[in-house]
Amino acid sequence: MTATTPISRRTLLTLLAGAGAATLAGCDPTRAAAPAVAIPDALLVDVDGAVGVLRGTDRRTIPHAVATADGLAVYATAPTGPDTAFWRVHTGTGDSSPRVTLPGRWLPQAVSATGTLVALTPGRSAVTDGRPAGREVTPVLVADVTGVRHRLELRGNFVPEAFTADLGGLFVLEWLPATAPDRYRVRLVDLATRAPGPLSTRTKTPIPPGAEEEMRGDGRQAVLAPDRTTLYTLYTHQPDHRHTRDLVSGRPGNAHAFVHTLSLGERWAYCIDLPHPFGEAPARGHAMAISPDGGRLFVTDITSGAVAEISTVDLTVVRTVTRAAGAGTAHATTDGRSLFVGAGTTVRSLDLAALDGAAGWPVREPVTGLVPSPDGSRLYVGQRDAVSWHDPATGRELGRVAVPGLVAVRGLAGNG
């Protein structure tokens, strides 16, 4: 309601040619001298308003774009007269689908977990980007590579978040009041009827009128489960917040931070409360990562050093520990053996069995993302205008390439 990554970016093309890059402007590459060092694995990055694909010595940027959850494709748009060209790029090969024309001006906002449907809005406003501008009506276009599938005119102020697993619905944040928003709630738009309505509870019963949660906090980060059936979003700064279960039961409720769990298949939502001190420190000091098997979710608050492990089966916090504190914007990832947490110019590795480990190791610039290689032999670290990769056991830098304009390292791209 992410996660992430605030995902205000992707609005204009910026150049990577200063690093010896091939820049893909609307997916028509121009090539310059290749850098001396090749990146061992293909990466997806954010580069000053664009999605970047780093592969070997090749650098490509795609403006006005959003990537699929598996990193295999990027959907892009470009103005064409009063309308919008829309197409899909395969990140492994660079091949593009034929461009289709969408009536009006649109930017991609959310992609289905299947990677086939895209929700577009006239302006960019991601779930974790903060409060949108006031508006009374929100146009939303749902499209695939063949063209428009649905056109919605939603009365109110909405931000698309995710599609249901059967592609029949679109989860959205509804901001209230519409013209001067200060809080929001999660709703489900039926694409057949075009009507927004409440979700179900975890017991699959409809949420009764007046019991929909309204939130005022910060959506920090969203993580999709490996099987792509559940979306977890970390929220902080929710003083006196009351969940649906509190509203139904009459309990007061006072959650400062929680993980909003959204079932894309069964269309229910449930919030996992995080204990003190989560939510007390700045939102940017919090980060979340999910294990490769999807069974465990880890949340860290770098300011206090707190780490919580959540069972995604029981939807409960099973343990919390306190480790070394830090400062800065937190990032987290796991390869199934270790939990890596980066903030400032330090990366720490915690063994998952005990959530304990050795002292952190330094990097040259503040961390802007962590991604493990598929075989676990490398940890990629995004930094200011560069990506480095390290031995995850020792932190020794194995390689580094310049990436001018780098904002964040997001994940792995397709392999071909």
C-alpha positions in Angstrom: 0.0 0.0 0.0 5.6 -1.3 -2.4 7.6 -0.7 -0.6 9.4 0.6 -2.4 10.1 1.5 -3.8 8.7 4.6 -4.4 8.9 3.4 -7.3 8.7 10.0 -8.7 11.2 8.1 -10.6 10.8 6.8 -14.2 9.6 10.0 -15.7 12.4 11.1 -18.0 15.5 9.6 -19.8 18.9 10.2 -18.3 22.2 9.2 -19.9 24.5 6.4 -18.9 26.8 7.1 -21.8 29.3 8.8 -19.4 30.0 5.2 -18.1 30.6 4.0 -21.6 27.0 2.9 -22.1 24.4 2.0 -24.6 21.4 4.2 -23.9 18.0 3.0 -24.9 15.9 6.1 -25.5 12.4 4.7 -26.1 14.2 1.4 -26.6 16.3 2.6 -29.7 19.9 2.1 -28.4 22.9 4.2 -29.3 26.3 2.7 -28.4 29.5 4.2 -27.1 32.7 2.8 -25.8 32.2 -0.2 -23.5 33.4 0.1 -19.9 36.4 -2.0 -19.0 34.6 -4.1 -16.4 31.6 -6.3 -17.1 28.9 -6.9 -14.5 28.6 -10.6 -13.8 24.8 -10.7 -13.5 22.1 -8.6 -15.3 20.6 -6.0 -12.9 17.6 -3.8 -12.9 18.2 -0.3 -11.5 16.6 3.1 -11.2 18.5 5.8 -13.0 17.3 9.4 -12.5 13.7 8.8 -13.6 14.2 5.8 -15.8 14.5 2.0 -15.5 18.0 0.8 -16.2 19.2 -2.6 -17.4 22.9 -3.4 -16.7 24.1 -6.5 -18.6 27.8 -7.2 -19.0 29.3 -4.1 -20.5 25.9 -2.9 -21.9 23.9 -0.2 -20.2 20.3 0.6 -21.3 17.8 3.1 -19.9 14.1 3.1 -20.5 12.1 6.2 -19.6 8.5 6.3 -18.3 8.7 2.6 -17.4 7.9 -0.1 -14.8 9.4 -3.5 -14.5 7.7 -6.8 -14.0 8.1 -8.7 -10.7 10.3 -11.3 -12.2 12.6 -8.8 -13.9 12.0 -10.4 -17.3 10.3 -7.4 -18.9 9.8 -3.6 -18.7 6.7 -1.8 -19.9 7.4 1.7 -21.3 5.5 4.7 -22.6 6.3 7.7 -24.7 4.3 10.7 -25.9 3.1 10.5 -29.5 1.1 13.6 -30.3 -1.8 13.9 -27.9 -1.6 10.1 -27.2 0.8 7.6 -25.7 2.9 4.8 -27.3 3.0 1.7 -25.1 5.2 -1.3 -25.5 7.0 -4.1 -23.7 10.8 -4.7 -23.6 12.3 -8.1 -22.9 15.2 -7.4 -20.5 17.2 -10.4 -21.6 17.2 -9.8 -25.3 16.3 -6.2 -25.6 13.5 -7.1 -28.1 10.4 -5.0 -28.0 6.8 -5.7 -28.7 5.0 -3.7 -31.4 4.0 -0.3 -30.1 0.3 0.3 -29.5 -1.3 3.7 -29.2 -3.2 4.5 -26.0 -5.6 7.5 -26.3 -4.4 10.4 -24.1 -1.3 10.7 -22.0 -0.4 7.9 -19.6 2.4 6.6 -17.3 2.7 3.0 -16.2 1.9 2.6 -12.5 1.5 -1.1 -11.5 2.1 -4.4 -13.3 0.2 -7.6 -12.5 2.2 -10.5 -10.9 1.7 -12.4 -14.1 3.5 -9.6 -16.0 0.7 -9.3 -18.5 -1.5 -6.4 -17.4 -0.5 -2.8 -16.6 -2.4 -0.1 -14.8 -1.6 3.4 -16.1 -2.5 6.9 -14.8 -2.0 10.4 -16.2 0.6 11.2 -13.6 3.1 9.2 -11.6 2.1 8.6 -7.9 3.3 5.3 -6.5 1.9 3.7 -3.3 5.1 4.5 -1.4 5.6 8.0 -2.8 3.6 9.7 -0.2 0.5 11.8 -0.4 -0.9 12.5 -3.9 -2.3 15.9 -5.0 -6.0 16.4 -4.4 -8.4 15.4 -7.2 -12.1 14.5 -7.5 -11.7 11.9 -10.3 -8.9 9.4 -11.0 -8.7 8.1 -14.6 -7.1 4.6 -14.8 -6.2 2.7 -18.0 -5.6 -1.1 -17.9 -3.7 -2.3 -20.9 -1.6 -5.2 -22.3 0.5 -5.4 -25.4 -2.6 -5.5 -27.6 -4.0 -2.2 -26.3 -6.6 -1.0 -23.9 -8.4 -3.6 -21.8 -10.3 -1.4 -19.4 -10.8 2.3 -18.9 -11.9 3.5 -15.5 -13.1 6.9 -14.2 -13.0 6.4 -10.4 -14.8 9.0 -8.4 -12.3 10.0 -5.8 -8.5 10.0 -5.3 -7.0 6.6 -6.1 -3.5 5.1 -6.6 -3.3 1.7 -8.2 -1.3 -0.9 -6.2 -1.7 -4.4 -7.6 -3.9 -6.7 -9.6 -5.7 -9.7 -8.3 -4.3 -13.1 -9.2 -7.2 -13.8 -11.7 -6.7 -10.3 -13.2 -10.4 -9.5 -12.5 -9.7 -6.8 -9.9 -7.3 -4.0 -9.1 -6.2 -3.1 -5.6 -6.0 0.6 -5.0 -5.3 3.1 -2.3 -8.2 5.5 -1.8 -7.0 8.8 -0.4 -9.5 10.7 1.8 -10.8 13.4 1.6 -10.3 13.3 -2.2 -9.4 17.0 -2.7 -7.3 17.4 0.4 -6.0 13.9 1.3 -4.6 13.2 4.8 -5.4 9.4 5.1 -6.0 6.4 3.0 -7.6 3.0 2.8 -7.1 -0.1 0.6 -10.0 -1.0 -1.7 -10.6 -3.4 -4.6 -12.0 -2.3 -8.0 -13.9 -4.9 -9.8 -12.8 -4.5 -13.4 -16.0 -5.9 -14.8 -18.3 -3.5 -12.9 -15.7 -0.7 -12.5 -16.8 -0.2 -8.9 -14.5 0.0 -5.9 -15.4 -1.8 -2.7 -14.0 -3.2 0.5 -11.7 -6.2 0.8 -12.4 -9.3 2.8 -10.9 -10.2 6.2 -8.4 -13.0 6.7 -11.3 -15.4 7.4 -12.7 -14.4 3.9 -15.7 -12.6 5.2 -16.6 -9.1 3.8 -15.4 -6.2 5.9 -18.6 -4.6 7.4 -19.4 -0.9 6.7 -17.4 1.4 8.9 -14.7 -1.1 9.6 -12.3 -0.4 6.7 -9.0 0.7 8.1 -7.9 4.3 7.4 -4.2 5.0 7.7 -2.1 8.2 8.0 1.4 6.7 8.1 4.3 6.2 5.7 4.3 3.3 3.3 8.0 2.4 3.3 8.5 -0.6 1.1 6.5 -3.4 -0.7 7.8 -6.9 -1.2 6.0 -9.5 -3.4 6.2 -13.1 -2.2 8.3 -15.4 -4.4 5.2 -17.3 -5.6 3.6 -13.9 -6.4 0.4 -14.6 -4.5 0.9 -12.2 -1.6 2.1 -8.6 -1.3 3.6 -7.4 1.9 3.9 -3.6 2.6 5.7 -2.1 5.5 4.0 0.9 7.2 5.4 3.1 9.9 4.2 6.0 12.0 0.7 4.9 12.7 -0.1 6.3 16.2 -3.5 5.3 17.5 -4.1 3.3 14.3 -7.0 0.8 14.5 -7.0 -2.3 12.3 -10.2 -3.7 10.9 -10.1 -6.3 13.7 -10.0 -3.6 16.3 -12.8 -1.6 14.7 -15.0 -4.8 14.6 -14.2 -5.8 18.1 -14.1 -2.4 19.7 -10.5 -2.6 20.9 -8.6 0.7 20.9 -5.5 -0.3 18.9 -2.2 1.6 18.8 0.1 0.2 16.1 3.1 2.4 15.3 4.3 0.0 12.6 3.0 -3.1 10.8 3.2 -5.2 7.7 0.1 -5.1 5.6 -0.5 -8.5 4.1 -2.5 -8.6 0.9 -3.6 -11.9 -0.6 -3.8 -11.4 -4.4 -5.6 -14.7 -4.9 -8.1 -14.7 -2.1 -8.6 -10.9 -1.9 -8.2 -10.5 1.9 -5.9 -8.3 3.9 -4.4 -8.7 7.3 -2.0 -6.5 9.3 0.9 -7.9 11.3 1.8 -5.5 14.1 5.5 -4.9 14.8 6.6 -4.4 18.5 8.3 -1.4 19.9 10.6 0.3 18.8 9.5 -0.3 15.2 7.8 2.8 13.9 9.3 5.2 16.4 12.3 6.2 14.3 12.2 7.7 10.8 10.6 5.5 8.2 13.7 5.6 6.0 15.6 3.6 8.6 13.2 0.6 8.2 13.6 -2.1 5.6 12.2 -5.5 4.8 13.3 -8.7 3.0 11.7 -12.1 2.3 13.4 -15.5 2.2 13.7 -17.2 -1.2 11.2 -19.9 -0.1 8.7 -17.2 1.0 8.3 -18.6 4.5 10.0 -15.9 6.5 9.8 -12.1 6.3 12.5 -10.0 8.0 12.0 -6.3 9.1 14.8 -4.2 10.4 14.9 -0.8 12.1 18.5 0.4 11.6 18.1 3.3 14.0 17.5 1.0 17.0 19.2 -2.1 15.7 15.9 -4.1 16.0 15.3 -7.1 13.7 12.0 -9.0 13.6 11.3 -12.3 12.0 7.8 -13.0 10.7 6.2 -16.3 9.8 4.3 -15.8 6.6 2.3 -19.0 7.3 1.1 -17.9 10.8 1.3 -14.1 10.0 2.9 -13.5 13.4 6.2 -12.1 14.7 8.1 -15.2 15.9 11.2 -13.5 17.3 12.9 -10.1 17.6 16.6 -9.4 18.3 18.6 -6.2 18.8 21.9 -5.9 16.9 24.2 -3.0 16.0 22.4 0.2 15.4 23.2 2.5 12.5 22.0 5.6 10.6 20.8 6.5 7.2 18.4 4.9 4.7 18.1 1.2 5.3 18.1 -1.6 2.7 17.8 -5.3 3.3 17.9 -8.6 1.3 18.5 -12.2 2.0 20.0 -15.2 0.0 18.4 -17.7 2.3 21.5 -18.1 4.5 22.2 -14.6 5.6 20.3 -11.4 6.1 22.2 -8.4 4.6 21.4 -4.9 6.0 22.9 -1.8 4.5 22.7 1.8 5.8 25.1 4.7 5.3 28.4 3.3 4.2 28.1 0.0 6.1 26.7 -3.4 5.2 26.1 -6.0 7.9 25.5 -9.8 7.5 23.4 -11.7 9.9 23.2 -15.5 10.0 19.5 -16.4 9.6 19.6 -19.2 12.1 20.5 -16.9 15.0 20.1 -13.5 13.4 23.6 -12.8 14.5 26.9 -12.3 12.7 30.2 -10.5 12.4 30.8 -6.8 12.4 29.8 -4.9 9.3 32.1 -4.0 6.4 32.4 -0.6 4.7 31.6 0.5 1.2 32.8 3.7 -0.5 29.5 5.5 -0.7 26.0 5.4 1.0 24.1 2.2 0.1 21.2 2.5 -2.3 20.2 -1.1 -2.7 21.3 -4.7 -2.1 20.8 -7.7 -4.5 22.4 -11.2 -4.1 23.5 -13.0 -7.2 21.5 -16.1 -8.2 24.2 -18.5 -7.0 24.8 -16.5 -3.8 28.5 -15.9 -4.5 28.2 -12.1 -4.9 26.3 -9.3 -3.2 25.6 -6.3 -5.4 25.6 -3.0 -3.6 24.1 0.2 -5.2 26.0 3.3 -4.2 26.2 6.9 -5.5 26.7 6.7 -9.2 28.1 3.2 -9.0 27.4 -0.5 -8.5 29.9 -2.7 -6.7 29.8 -6.4 -6.0 31.3 -8.1 -3.0 32.1 -11.5 -1.4 29.1 -11.9 0.9 31.2 -13.7 3.5 34.0 -11.2 3.9 32.7 -8.0 2.2 35.8 -7.9 -0.1 35.0 -5.8 -3.2 35.2 -8.0 -6.2 34.4 -5.4 -8.8 32.8 -2.0 -9.4 31.4 0.0 -12.4 30.3 3.6 -12.7 26.6 4.1 -13.3 26.0 7.9 -13.5 22.6 9.0 -12.1 22.0 5.7 -10.2 19.2 6.0 -7.7 18.7 2.4 -6.6 19.6 -1.2 -7.4 16.2 -3.1 -7.6 16.9 -6.7 -8.6 18.0 -9.1 -11.2 17.0 -8.7 -14.8 16.2 -11.5 -17.3 19.0 -13.7 -18.5 18.1 -13.9 -22.2 
